[in-house]
């Protein structure tokens, strides 16, 4: 065996791991763990992944990169399974791996969607977040660089492009004339008129510009699926998090989107048990799920991260955090179940993936015939919901 890359965490890590596989294609007997540090649980999973990789490949060279390699560098470097650390900011630099800068493209597998990194790092200072320590300040890729990456994906027949970034909606703030994300999406759609699908990873509702809002509402090739970096439904907690939106801001944005495009599906990141969170604040966190009709939810039980202001705030006990996280997940499961039931009988365009499933435009998971080639778009009319998956 040669190169094996294990990816943890966000879609940006998935995108970077794909690039790493191509970059390291000629390396010998190498395992890379592309780590995550967003929560203490993510760091624990990183350590587990390292141990599993070492057990499976005892003779391979094992290198750790990613956010945990920055935030928890000393701890990971001390693990006996780890042979080396590559800085997160250097992981896509061929020189960090001692490989040629222009490896042969990897064409041996079918592609479904292309993850394209347009931005990295973050300039904000949310009190709970360690990611700026792991990713550094915000850096945007130019329009030309993004279009060049997309061209590689479309040449492989990819039907969907997903734009990713640590703080995606801050794209362009460091470029000449400070363009906004909406302008980048317009450039992508204009350059690739045959591209059927353009999807966005998590966005900050406070940074949605007018052009992006119009595309989300009225452009059929921009998927009706918005995942908000919401974090909480209580205004006082949002202030203590140093978020730049209020509950009313989030409600106003979603109401505007749904008013123009009723089929748009809303996703959200929510934190359970943030320091000082009262029962009333938790109730507000629960109620915003219903108010926004959140059907794609990522719930994070709060865990103090090293060097963050929230780690010095009065903490909520672990049992309460777990209980509140479970209640958030249960509420999201309810809104999602009702949403899926409402999609039964409606024709959907589904991008087929491996294993006989795929995702509709609104990111509902749909079962397709197993003979359907991965990466193809098919029309499906669901007849029922089975274990959270729509089936024809």
BALOBA-1460 file (C-alpha; in Angstrom, 3 decimals):
// residues 392
<rec num="1" residu="x" x="0.000" y="0.000" z="0.000"/>
<rec num="2" residu="x" x="1.088" y="3.564" z="-0.597"/>
<rec num="3" residu="x" x="-0.847" y="6.708" z="0.442"/>
<rec num="4" residu="x" x="-3.866" y="6.715" z="2.737"/>
<rec num="5" residu="x" x="-5.535" y="9.946" z="3.935"/>
<rec num="6" residu="x" x="-8.007" y="9.989" z="6.844"/>
<rec num="7" residu="x" x="-10.142" y="13.136" z="7.023"/>
<rec num="8" residu="x" x="-11.971" y="14.401" z="10.109"/>
<rec num="9" residu="x" x="-14.182" y="17.439" z="10.524"/>
<rec num="10" residu="x" x="-15.520" y="19.959" z="8.054"/>
<rec num="11" residu="x" x="-16.118" y="19.946" z="4.309"/>
<rec num="12" residu="x" x="-13.010" y="22.072" z="3.869"/>
<rec num="13" residu="x" x="-10.967" y="19.256" z="5.368"/>
<rec num="14" residu="x" x="-12.656" y="16.835" z="2.958"/>
<rec num="15" residu="x" x="-11.680" y="19.090" z="0.057"/>
<rec num="16" residu="x" x="-8.108" y="19.426" z="1.293"/>
<rec num="17" residu="x" x="-7.834" y="15.674" z="1.847"/>
<rec num="18" residu="x" x="-8.820" y="15.090" z="-1.767"/>
<rec num="19" residu="x" x="-6.074" y="17.487" z="-2.861"/>
<rec num="20" residu="x" x="-3.622" y="15.681" z="-0.577"/>
<rec num="21" residu="x" x="-4.434" y="12.331" z="-2.170"/>
<rec num="22" residu="x" x="-3.524" y="13.745" z="-5.551"/>
<rec num="23" residu="x" x="-0.468" y="15.580" z="-4.238"/>
<rec num="24" residu="x" x="0.938" y="12.510" z="-2.478"/>
<rec num="25" residu="x" x="-0.022" y="9.985" z="-5.132"/>
<rec num="26" residu="x" x="3.567" y="8.919" z="-5.713"/>
<rec num="27" residu="x" x="4.635" y="8.720" z="-2.068"/>
<rec num="28" residu="x" x="5.541" y="5.383" z="-0.528"/>
<rec num="29" residu="x" x="3.851" y="3.748" z="2.471"/>
<rec num="30" residu="x" x="2.397" y="6.910" z="3.990"/>
<rec num="31" residu="x" x="-0.648" y="7.515" z="6.205"/>
<rec num="32" residu="x" x="-1.926" y="11.057" z="6.762"/>
<rec num="33" residu="x" x="-4.478" y="11.982" z="9.415"/>
<rec num="34" residu="x" x="-6.062" y="15.322" z="8.501"/>
<rec num="35" residu="x" x="-7.324" y="16.271" z="11.941"/>
<rec num="36" residu="x" x="-10.038" y="18.444" z="13.485"/>
<rec num="37" residu="x" x="-10.018" y="20.478" z="16.702"/>
<rec num="38" residu="x" x="-13.417" y="22.187" z="16.704"/>
<rec num="39" residu="x" x="-14.423" y="20.383" z="19.921"/>
<rec num="40" residu="x" x="-12.765" y="18.219" z="22.548"/>
<rec num="41" residu="x" x="-14.672" y="15.292" z="21.021"/>
<rec num="42" residu="x" x="-13.106" y="16.054" z="17.624"/>
<rec num="43" residu="x" x="-9.644" y="15.900" z="19.197"/>
<rec num="44" residu="x" x="-10.545" y="12.594" z="20.871"/>
<rec num="45" residu="x" x="-11.677" y="11.224" z="17.507"/>
<rec num="46" residu="x" x="-8.413" y="12.403" z="15.976"/>
<rec num="47" residu="x" x="-6.448" y="10.437" z="18.562"/>
<rec num="48" residu="x" x="-8.630" y="7.383" z="17.887"/>
<rec num="49" residu="x" x="-8.057" y="7.720" z="14.140"/>
<rec num="50" residu="x" x="-4.283" y="7.877" z="14.713"/>
<rec num="51" residu="x" x="-4.313" y="4.724" z="16.827"/>
<rec num="52" residu="x" x="-6.511" y="2.843" z="14.347"/>
<rec num="53" residu="x" x="-4.322" y="3.906" z="11.430"/>
<rec num="54" residu="x" x="-1.163" y="2.766" z="13.211"/>
<rec num="55" residu="x" x="-2.715" y="-0.591" z="14.074"/>
<rec num="56" residu="x" x="-3.821" y="-1.113" z="10.471"/>
<rec num="57" residu="x" x="-0.536" y="0.070" z="8.934"/>
<rec num="58" residu="x" x="2.208" y="-0.628" z="11.496"/>
<rec num="59" residu="x" x="5.055" y="-0.171" z="9.001"/>
<rec num="60" residu="x" x="3.786" y="3.002" z="7.342"/>
<rec num="61" residu="x" x="5.002" y="6.522" z="8.107"/>
<rec num="62" residu="x" x="2.171" y="8.293" z="9.947"/>
<rec num="63" residu="x" x="1.893" y="12.088" z="9.658"/>
<rec num="64" residu="x" x="-0.702" y="14.316" z="11.310"/>
<rec num="65" residu="x" x="-1.869" y="17.634" z="9.881"/>
<rec num="66" residu="x" x="-5.052" y="19.723" z="10.186"/>
<rec num="67" residu="x" x="-6.349" y="21.991" z="12.939"/>
<rec num="68" residu="x" x="-5.560" y="19.652" z="15.844"/>
<rec num="69" residu="x" x="-1.966" y="19.534" z="14.628"/>
<rec num="70" residu="x" x="-1.825" y="23.261" z="15.425"/>
<rec num="71" residu="x" x="-4.006" y="23.522" z="18.521"/>
<rec num="72" residu="x" x="-2.867" y="20.271" z="20.166"/>
<rec num="73" residu="x" x="0.575" y="19.968" z="18.545"/>
<rec num="74" residu="x" x="2.514" y="18.918" z="21.650"/>
<rec num="75" residu="x" x="-0.026" y="16.293" z="22.688"/>
<rec num="76" residu="x" x="-0.239" y="14.717" z="19.225"/>
<rec num="77" residu="x" x="3.509" y="14.850" z="18.650"/>
<rec num="78" residu="x" x="4.003" y="12.958" z="21.913"/>
<rec num="79" residu="x" x="1.831" y="10.050" z="20.763"/>
<rec num="80" residu="x" x="4.076" y="7.053" z="20.026"/>
<rec num="81" residu="x" x="2.061" y="6.277" z="16.882"/>
<rec num="82" residu="x" x="2.909" y="9.639" z="15.275"/>
<rec num="83" residu="x" x="6.033" y="9.998" z="13.131"/>
<rec num="84" residu="x" x="5.653" y="13.675" z="12.328"/>
<rec num="85" residu="x" x="3.492" y="16.798" z="12.184"/>
<rec num="86" residu="x" x="2.878" y="18.980" z="9.118"/>
<rec num="87" residu="x" x="1.594" y="22.482" z="9.834"/>
<rec num="88" residu="x" x="-1.990" y="23.063" z="8.766"/>
<rec num="89" residu="x" x="-1.007" y="26.117" z="6.732"/>
<rec num="90" residu="x" x="1.614" y="24.072" z="4.850"/>
<rec num="91" residu="x" x="-0.270" y="20.849" z="4.195"/>
<rec num="92" residu="x" x="-1.050" y="21.635" z="0.539"/>
<rec num="93" residu="x" x="2.516" y="22.769" z="-0.180"/>
<rec num="94" residu="x" x="4.441" y="20.001" z="-2.002"/>
<rec num="95" residu="x" x="7.646" y="21.109" z="-0.262"/>
<rec num="96" residu="x" x="6.207" y="20.090" z="3.127"/>
<rec num="97" residu="x" x="5.992" y="16.505" z="1.830"/>
<rec num="98" residu="x" x="9.079" y="16.503" z="-0.375"/>
<rec num="99" residu="x" x="7.058" y="15.646" z="-3.484"/>
<rec num="100" residu="x" x="7.032" y="17.193" z="-6.993"/>
<rec num="101" residu="x" x="4.760" y="20.246" z="-7.413"/>
<rec num="102" residu="x" x="2.833" y="18.823" z="-10.385"/>
<rec num="103" residu="x" x="1.689" y="15.262" z="-9.650"/>
<rec num="104" residu="x" x="-0.312" y="13.317" z="-12.186"/>
<rec num="105" residu="x" x="-4.068" y="13.764" z="-11.724"/>
<rec num="106" residu="x" x="-5.904" y="10.937" z="-10.039"/>
<rec num="107" residu="x" x="-8.573" y="9.608" z="-12.411"/>
<rec num="108" residu="x" x="-9.102" y="6.103" z="-11.116"/>
<rec num="109" residu="x" x="-12.445" y="6.630" z="-9.384"/>
<rec num="110" residu="x" x="-15.803" y="8.089" z="-10.243"/>
<rec num="111" residu="x" x="-16.470" y="11.580" z="-8.919"/>
<rec num="112" residu="x" x="-19.855" y="12.754" z="-7.676"/>
<rec num="113" residu="x" x="-19.359" y="16.327" z="-6.471"/>
<rec num="114" residu="x" x="-16.348" y="18.594" z="-6.425"/>
<rec num="115" residu="x" x="-15.391" y="20.426" z="-3.233"/>
<rec num="116" residu="x" x="-13.611" y="23.651" z="-4.131"/>
<rec num="117" residu="x" x="-11.856" y="25.651" z="-1.453"/>
<rec num="118" residu="x" x="-12.287" y="29.375" z="-2.078"/>
<rec num="119" residu="x" x="-11.241" y="30.727" z="1.313"/>
<rec num="120" residu="x" x="-9.310" y="29.695" z="4.412"/>
<rec num="121" residu="x" x="-8.851" y="31.075" z="7.918"/>
<rec num="122" residu="x" x="-11.027" y="33.466" z="9.907"/>
<rec num="123" residu="x" x="-10.712" y="37.058" z="11.144"/>
<rec num="124" residu="x" x="-13.523" y="36.846" z="13.687"/>
<rec num="125" residu="x" x="-13.123" y="36.215" z="17.400"/>
<rec num="126" residu="x" x="-16.037" y="34.060" z="18.508"/>
<rec num="127" residu="x" x="-15.381" y="33.338" z="22.156"/>
<rec num="128" residu="x" x="-15.860" y="29.562" z="21.854"/>
<rec num="129" residu="x" x="-13.855" y="28.976" z="18.699"/>
<rec num="130" residu="x" x="-10.318" y="27.639" z="18.381"/>
<rec num="131" residu="x" x="-10.324" y="27.457" z="14.577"/>
<rec num="132" residu="x" x="-8.488" y="30.789" z="14.004"/>
<rec num="133" residu="x" x="-5.623" y="29.248" z="15.998"/>
<rec num="134" residu="x" x="-5.626" y="26.268" z="13.662"/>
<rec num="135" residu="x" x="-6.301" y="28.057" z="10.377"/>
<rec num="136" residu="x" x="-4.919" y="31.574" z="10.779"/>
<rec num="137" residu="x" x="-6.371" y="34.803" z="9.320"/>
<rec num="138" residu="x" x="-8.817" y="34.877" z="6.428"/>
<rec num="139" residu="x" x="-7.268" y="34.387" z="2.984"/>
<rec num="140" residu="x" x="-9.281" y="34.381" z="-0.241"/>
<rec num="141" residu="x" x="-8.388" y="32.673" z="-3.483"/>
<rec num="142" residu="x" x="-8.820" y="34.741" z="-6.618"/>
<rec num="143" residu="x" x="-11.692" y="34.207" z="-9.018"/>
<rec num="144" residu="x" x="-9.234" y="32.888" z="-11.617"/>
<rec num="145" residu="x" x="-7.851" y="30.296" z="-9.174"/>
<rec num="146" residu="x" x="-11.327" y="29.125" z="-8.206"/>
<rec num="147" residu="x" x="-12.438" y="28.827" z="-11.844"/>
<rec num="148" residu="x" x="-9.301" y="26.850" z="-12.681"/>
<rec num="149" residu="x" x="-10.084" y="24.348" z="-9.920"/>
<rec num="150" residu="x" x="-13.677" y="24.007" z="-11.061"/>
<rec num="151" residu="x" x="-12.492" y="23.369" z="-14.617"/>
<rec num="152" residu="x" x="-10.556" y="20.316" z="-13.374"/>
<rec num="153" residu="x" x="-13.698" y="18.972" z="-11.701"/>
<rec num="154" residu="x" x="-16.000" y="19.597" z="-14.646"/>
<rec num="155" residu="x" x="-13.511" y="17.903" z="-16.958"/>
<rec num="156" residu="x" x="-14.048" y="14.783" z="-14.824"/>
<rec num="157" residu="x" x="-17.792" y="15.041" z="-15.362"/>
<rec num="158" residu="x" x="-18.704" y="16.388" z="-11.937"/>
<rec num="159" residu="x" x="-22.339" y="17.509" z="-11.816"/>
<rec num="160" residu="x" x="-22.160" y="19.510" z="-8.583"/>
<rec num="161" residu="x" x="-19.618" y="21.980" z="-7.246"/>
<rec num="162" residu="x" x="-19.545" y="22.793" z="-3.526"/>
<rec num="163" residu="x" x="-17.793" y="26.025" z="-2.547"/>
<rec num="164" residu="x" x="-16.088" y="25.618" z="0.825"/>
<rec num="165" residu="x" x="-14.194" y="27.763" z="3.296"/>
<rec num="166" residu="x" x="-13.653" y="28.261" z="7.001"/>
<rec num="167" residu="x" x="-15.646" y="31.515" z="6.833"/>
<rec num="168" residu="x" x="-17.050" y="31.150" z="3.334"/>
<rec num="169" residu="x" x="-19.102" y="34.337" z="3.221"/>
<rec num="170" residu="x" x="-16.034" y="36.448" z="4.073"/>
<rec num="171" residu="x" x="-14.574" y="35.507" z="0.681"/>
<rec num="172" residu="x" x="-13.129" y="38.491" z="-1.133"/>
<rec num="173" residu="x" x="-12.612" y="40.798" z="1.852"/>
<rec num="174" residu="x" x="-8.831" y="40.658" z="1.389"/>
<rec num="175" residu="x" x="-8.827" y="40.922" z="-2.420"/>
<rec num="176" residu="x" x="-8.605" y="44.062" z="-4.560"/>
<rec num="177" residu="x" x="-11.934" y="45.941" z="-4.585"/>
<rec num="178" residu="x" x="-13.247" y="43.545" z="-1.896"/>
<rec num="179" residu="x" x="-15.713" y="41.518" z="-3.980"/>
<rec num="180" residu="x" x="-18.414" y="39.538" z="-2.188"/>
<rec num="181" residu="x" x="-19.322" y="35.866" z="-2.381"/>
<rec num="182" residu="x" x="-22.308" y="36.599" z="-4.597"/>
<rec num="183" residu="x" x="-19.957" y="37.956" z="-7.271"/>
<rec num="184" residu="x" x="-17.869" y="34.770" z="-7.139"/>
<rec num="185" residu="x" x="-20.988" y="32.614" z="-7.554"/>
<rec num="186" residu="x" x="-22.065" y="34.735" z="-10.525"/>
<rec num="187" residu="x" x="-18.624" y="34.260" z="-12.083"/>
<rec num="188" residu="x" x="-18.812" y="30.475" z="-11.623"/>
<rec num="189" residu="x" x="-22.281" y="30.247" z="-13.173"/>
<rec num="190" residu="x" x="-21.266" y="32.432" z="-16.110"/>
<rec num="191" residu="x" x="-18.041" y="30.527" z="-16.781"/>
<rec num="192" residu="x" x="-19.709" y="27.093" z="-16.570"/>
<rec num="193" residu="x" x="-23.189" y="27.456" z="-18.093"/>
<rec num="194" residu="x" x="-23.567" y="23.656" z="-18.351"/>
<rec num="195" residu="x" x="-22.869" y="23.067" z="-14.635"/>
<rec num="196" residu="x" x="-26.180" y="21.770" z="-13.221"/>
<rec num="197" residu="x" x="-25.519" y="22.383" z="-9.537"/>
<rec num="198" residu="x" x="-23.703" y="24.897" z="-7.367"/>
<rec num="199" residu="x" x="-23.913" y="24.380" z="-3.611"/>
<rec num="200" residu="x" x="-22.493" y="26.344" z="-0.694"/>
<rec num="201" residu="x" x="-21.070" y="24.918" z="2.504"/>
<rec num="202" residu="x" x="-21.831" y="26.612" z="5.838"/>
<rec num="203" residu="x" x="-22.390" y="30.377" z="5.616"/>
<rec num="204" residu="x" x="-22.579" y="33.239" z="8.105"/>
<rec num="205" residu="x" x="-25.980" y="34.873" z="7.751"/>
<rec num="206" residu="x" x="-24.526" y="38.226" z="8.809"/>
<rec num="207" residu="x" x="-22.359" y="38.255" z="5.668"/>
<rec num="208" residu="x" x="-24.923" y="37.335" z="2.996"/>
<rec num="209" residu="x" x="-24.666" y="40.045" z="0.345"/>
<rec num="210" residu="x" x="-27.493" y="41.170" z="-1.940"/>
<rec num="211" residu="x" x="-26.213" y="39.327" z="-5.016"/>
<rec num="212" residu="x" x="-25.846" y="36.080" z="-3.056"/>
<rec num="213" residu="x" x="-29.344" y="36.484" z="-1.594"/>
<rec num="214" residu="x" x="-30.788" y="36.946" z="-5.080"/>
<rec num="215" residu="x" x="-29.005" y="33.847" z="-6.375"/>
<rec num="216" residu="x" x="-30.226" y="31.747" z="-3.461"/>
<rec num="217" residu="x" x="-33.759" y="32.933" z="-4.102"/>
<rec num="218" residu="x" x="-33.935" y="32.885" z="-7.870"/>
<rec num="219" residu="x" x="-31.179" y="30.880" z="-9.557"/>
<rec num="220" residu="x" x="-32.217" y="27.274" z="-10.243"/>
<rec num="221" residu="x" x="-28.617" y="26.072" z="-10.502"/>
<rec num="222" residu="x" x="-27.835" y="27.342" z="-6.984"/>
<rec num="223" residu="x" x="-29.138" y="24.616" z="-4.715"/>
<rec num="224" residu="x" x="-32.092" y="25.375" z="-2.395"/>
<rec num="225" residu="x" x="-30.087" y="24.474" z="0.681"/>
<rec num="226" residu="x" x="-28.592" y="26.969" z="3.133"/>
<rec num="227" residu="x" x="-26.590" y="25.821" z="6.147"/>
<rec num="228" residu="x" x="-26.252" y="28.662" z="8.651"/>
<rec num="229" residu="x" x="-23.486" y="29.117" z="11.180"/>
<rec num="230" residu="x" x="-26.238" y="29.972" z="13.661"/>
<rec num="231" residu="x" x="-24.764" y="28.633" z="16.934"/>
<rec num="232" residu="x" x="-27.630" y="29.700" z="19.219"/>
<rec num="233" residu="x" x="-31.164" y="31.053" z="19.448"/>
<rec num="234" residu="x" x="-30.775" y="33.289" z="22.508"/>
<rec num="235" residu="x" x="-29.602" y="36.884" z="22.096"/>
<rec num="236" residu="x" x="-27.622" y="37.092" z="25.347"/>
<rec num="237" residu="x" x="-25.738" y="33.888" z="24.545"/>
<rec num="238" residu="x" x="-25.085" y="35.144" z="21.004"/>
<rec num="239" residu="x" x="-23.551" y="38.303" z="22.508"/>
<rec num="240" residu="x" x="-21.394" y="36.250" z="24.868"/>
<rec num="241" residu="x" x="-20.308" y="34.172" z="21.882"/>
<rec num="242" residu="x" x="-19.416" y="37.430" z="20.051"/>
<rec num="243" residu="x" x="-21.574" y="36.425" z="17.125"/>
<rec num="244" residu="x" x="-22.478" y="39.256" z="14.750"/>
<rec num="245" residu="x" x="-26.164" y="38.456" z="14.360"/>
<rec num="246" residu="x" x="-29.198" y="38.429" z="16.622"/>
<rec num="247" residu="x" x="-32.020" y="35.928" z="16.697"/>
<rec num="248" residu="x" x="-34.197" y="38.428" z="14.813"/>
<rec num="249" residu="x" x="-31.525" y="38.744" z="12.102"/>
<rec num="250" residu="x" x="-31.576" y="34.982" z="11.519"/>
<rec num="251" residu="x" x="-35.374" y="34.866" z="11.477"/>
<rec num="252" residu="x" x="-35.505" y="37.777" z="9.015"/>
<rec num="253" residu="x" x="-32.986" y="36.150" z="6.664"/>
<rec num="254" residu="x" x="-34.752" y="32.791" z="6.597"/>
<rec num="255" residu="x" x="-38.160" y="34.408" z="6.196"/>
<rec num="256" residu="x" x="-36.824" y="36.360" z="3.217"/>
<rec num="257" residu="x" x="-35.359" y="33.239" z="1.615"/>
<rec num="258" residu="x" x="-38.459" y="31.115" z="2.170"/>
<rec num="259" residu="x" x="-40.733" y="33.912" z="1.033"/>
<rec num="260" residu="x" x="-38.987" y="33.909" z="-2.349"/>
<rec num="261" residu="x" x="-38.082" y="30.209" z="-2.581"/>
<rec num="262" residu="x" x="-40.433" y="28.116" z="-0.422"/>
<rec num="263" residu="x" x="-38.635" y="24.832" z="-1.133"/>
<rec num="264" residu="x" x="-35.330" y="26.015" z="0.343"/>
<rec num="265" residu="x" x="-34.041" y="23.701" z="3.099"/>
<rec num="266" residu="x" x="-32.443" y="25.277" z="6.156"/>
<rec num="267" residu="x" x="-29.543" y="23.754" z="8.045"/>
<rec num="268" residu="x" x="-27.830" y="25.123" z="11.130"/>
<rec num="269" residu="x" x="-24.965" y="24.596" z="13.535"/>
<rec num="270" residu="x" x="-26.106" y="24.847" z="17.167"/>
<rec num="271" residu="x" x="-24.101" y="24.677" z="20.387"/>
<rec num="272" residu="x" x="-25.639" y="23.094" z="23.490"/>
<rec num="273" residu="x" x="-24.596" y="24.143" z="26.978"/>
<rec num="274" residu="x" x="-22.558" y="27.258" z="26.228"/>
<rec num="275" residu="x" x="-21.212" y="28.782" z="29.470"/>
<rec num="276" residu="x" x="-23.894" y="30.680" z="31.465"/>
<rec num="277" residu="x" x="-26.695" y="29.127" z="29.358"/>
<rec num="278" residu="x" x="-29.846" y="29.230" z="31.498"/>
<rec num="279" residu="x" x="-32.903" y="27.020" z="31.024"/>
<rec num="280" residu="x" x="-34.629" y="29.990" z="29.345"/>
<rec num="281" residu="x" x="-31.700" y="30.389" z="26.957"/>
<rec num="282" residu="x" x="-31.806" y="26.683" z="26.177"/>
<rec num="283" residu="x" x="-35.546" y="26.994" z="25.514"/>
<rec num="284" residu="x" x="-34.777" y="29.781" z="23.022"/>
<rec num="285" residu="x" x="-32.231" y="27.514" z="21.377"/>
<rec num="286" residu="x" x="-34.875" y="24.803" z="21.031"/>
<rec num="287" residu="x" x="-37.553" y="27.170" z="19.742"/>
<rec num="288" residu="x" x="-35.435" y="28.646" z="16.963"/>
<rec num="289" residu="x" x="-35.262" y="25.190" z="15.383"/>
<rec num="290" residu="x" x="-39.027" y="25.256" z="14.896"/>
<rec num="291" residu="x" x="-39.134" y="28.948" z="13.963"/>
<rec num="292" residu="x" x="-36.545" y="28.554" z="11.195"/>
<rec num="293" residu="x" x="-37.720" y="25.027" z="10.284"/>
<rec num="294" residu="x" x="-34.192" y="23.619" z="10.622"/>
<rec num="295" residu="x" x="-34.108" y="20.239" z="8.839"/>
<rec num="296" residu="x" x="-30.332" y="19.748" z="8.557"/>
<rec num="297" residu="x" x="-28.831" y="20.207" z="12.013"/>
<rec num="298" residu="x" x="-25.357" y="19.846" z="13.458"/>
<rec num="299" residu="x" x="-25.485" y="19.918" z="17.266"/>
<rec num="300" residu="x" x="-22.243" y="20.463" z="19.166"/>
<rec num="301" residu="x" x="-22.167" y="19.855" z="22.925"/>
<rec num="302" residu="x" x="-20.050" y="22.730" z="24.219"/>
<rec num="303" residu="x" x="-16.529" y="21.861" z="25.284"/>
<rec num="304" residu="x" x="-13.951" y="24.441" z="26.427"/>
<rec num="305" residu="x" x="-11.170" y="24.903" z="23.904"/>
<rec num="306" residu="x" x="-7.666" y="25.984" z="24.966"/>
<rec num="307" residu="x" x="-7.007" y="29.713" z="24.950"/>
<rec num="308" residu="x" x="-10.585" y="30.786" z="24.197"/>
<rec num="309" residu="x" x="-12.472" y="33.380" z="26.303"/>
<rec num="310" residu="x" x="-15.449" y="31.046" z="26.764"/>
<rec num="311" residu="x" x="-13.204" y="28.552" z="28.544"/>
<rec num="312" residu="x" x="-12.839" y="31.126" z="31.346"/>
<rec num="313" residu="x" x="-16.595" y="31.701" z="31.694"/>
<rec num="314" residu="x" x="-18.799" y="29.887" z="34.264"/>
<rec num="315" residu="x" x="-19.268" y="26.395" z="32.834"/>
<rec num="316" residu="x" x="-22.383" y="24.217" z="32.589"/>
<rec num="317" residu="x" x="-22.057" y="20.709" z="34.039"/>
<rec num="318" residu="x" x="-21.547" y="17.840" z="31.613"/>
<rec num="319" residu="x" x="-24.819" y="16.027" z="32.345"/>
<rec num="320" residu="x" x="-26.820" y="19.183" z="31.604"/>
<rec num="321" residu="x" x="-24.903" y="19.758" z="28.372"/>
<rec num="322" residu="x" x="-25.572" y="16.212" z="27.207"/>
<rec num="323" residu="x" x="-29.267" y="16.485" z="28.102"/>
<rec num="324" residu="x" x="-29.650" y="19.748" z="26.239"/>
<rec num="325" residu="x" x="-27.755" y="18.441" z="23.199"/>
<rec num="326" residu="x" x="-30.077" y="15.425" z="23.102"/>
<rec num="327" residu="x" x="-33.121" y="17.704" z="23.244"/>
<rec num="328" residu="x" x="-31.789" y="19.815" z="20.376"/>
<rec num="329" residu="x" x="-31.182" y="16.696" z="18.277"/>
<rec num="330" residu="x" x="-34.640" y="15.353" z="19.110"/>
<rec num="331" residu="x" x="-36.275" y="18.623" z="18.054"/>
<rec num="332" residu="x" x="-34.333" y="18.683" z="14.778"/>
<rec num="333" residu="x" x="-35.294" y="15.051" z="14.174"/>
<rec num="334" residu="x" x="-38.930" y="16.099" z="14.471"/>
<rec num="335" residu="x" x="-38.713" y="18.971" z="11.984"/>
<rec num="336" residu="x" x="-36.708" y="16.768" z="9.638"/>
<rec num="337" residu="x" x="-39.209" y="13.905" z="9.797"/>
<rec num="338" residu="x" x="-42.087" y="16.242" z="8.951"/>
<rec num="339" residu="x" x="-40.081" y="17.766" z="6.099"/>
<rec num="340" residu="x" x="-39.195" y="14.387" z="4.624"/>
<rec num="341" residu="x" x="-42.811" y="13.255" z="4.858"/>
<rec num="342" residu="x" x="-43.798" y="16.369" z="2.917"/>
<rec num="343" residu="x" x="-41.429" y="15.405" z="0.094"/>
<rec num="344" residu="x" x="-43.170" y="12.078" z="-0.537"/>
<rec num="345" residu="x" x="-44.813" y="12.151" z="-3.946"/>
<rec num="346" residu="x" x="-42.768" y="15.131" z="-5.157"/>
<rec num="347" residu="x" x="-40.401" y="14.545" z="-8.116"/>
<rec num="348" residu="x" x="-36.795" y="15.208" z="-7.106"/>
<rec num="349" residu="x" x="-33.555" y="15.552" z="-9.021"/>
<rec num="350" residu="x" x="-31.011" y="13.346" z="-7.253"/>
<rec num="351" residu="x" x="-27.246" y="13.185" z="-7.657"/>
<rec num="352" residu="x" x="-26.440" y="9.484" z="-7.345"/>
<rec num="353" residu="x" x="-23.586" y="8.430" z="-5.083"/>
<rec num="354" residu="x" x="-21.992" y="5.112" z="-4.241"/>
<rec num="355" residu="x" x="-24.011" y="2.552" z="-2.313"/>
<rec num="356" residu="x" x="-27.389" y="3.188" z="-3.894"/>
<rec num="357" residu="x" x="-28.151" y="6.581" z="-2.378"/>
<rec num="358" residu="x" x="-27.828" y="10.187" z="-3.400"/>
<rec num="359" residu="x" x="-28.870" y="13.698" z="-2.442"/>
<rec num="360" residu="x" x="-31.646" y="15.830" z="-3.864"/>
<rec num="361" residu="x" x="-31.190" y="19.518" z="-4.578"/>
<rec num="362" residu="x" x="-32.387" y="20.339" z="-1.054"/>
<rec num="363" residu="x" x="-29.876" y="17.806" z="0.337"/>
<rec num="364" residu="x" x="-32.504" y="15.254" z="1.326"/>
<rec num="365" residu="x" x="-31.002" y="11.770" z="1.215"/>
<rec num="366" residu="x" x="-32.692" y="9.565" z="-1.367"/>
<rec num="367" residu="x" x="-32.324" y="5.883" z="-2.229"/>
<rec num="368" residu="x" x="-31.750" y="5.195" z="-5.936"/>
<rec num="369" residu="x" x="-31.331" y="1.909" z="-7.828"/>
<rec num="370" residu="x" x="-27.914" y="0.467" z="-6.970"/>
<rec num="371" residu="x" x="-27.192" y="0.116" z="-10.662"/>
<rec num="372" residu="x" x="-27.315" y="3.914" z="-11.059"/>
<rec num="373" residu="x" x="-23.779" y="5.113" z="-11.900"/>
<rec num="374" residu="x" x="-22.299" y="7.406" z="-9.257"/>
<rec num="375" residu="x" x="-22.161" y="10.992" z="-10.389"/>
<rec num="376" residu="x" x="-25.285" y="10.912" z="-12.567"/>
<rec num="377" residu="x" x="-28.448" y="12.967" z="-12.080"/>
<rec num="378" residu="x" x="-31.683" y="10.992" z="-11.948"/>
<rec num="379" residu="x" x="-35.339" y="11.884" z="-11.427"/>
<rec num="380" residu="x" x="-36.959" y="10.131" z="-8.470"/>
<rec num="381" residu="x" x="-40.453" y="10.377" z="-6.995"/>
<rec num="382" residu="x" x="-40.298" y="9.174" z="-3.376"/>
<rec num="383" residu="x" x="-43.131" y="6.957" z="-2.162"/>
<rec num="384" residu="x" x="-42.126" y="6.642" z="1.488"/>
<rec num="385" residu="x" x="-39.522" y="7.463" z="4.137"/>
<rec num="386" residu="x" x="-37.522" y="4.565" z="5.595"/>
<rec num="387" residu="x" x="-35.115" y="5.289" z="8.455"/>
<rec num="388" residu="x" x="-34.662" y="8.910" z="7.407"/>
<rec num="389" residu="x" x="-34.112" y="8.146" z="3.713"/>
<rec num="390" residu="x" x="-36.597" y="8.839" z="0.936"/>
<rec num="391" residu="x" x="-37.373" y="5.774" z="-1.170"/>
<rec num="392" residu="x" x="-39.128" y="5.432" z="-4.519"/>
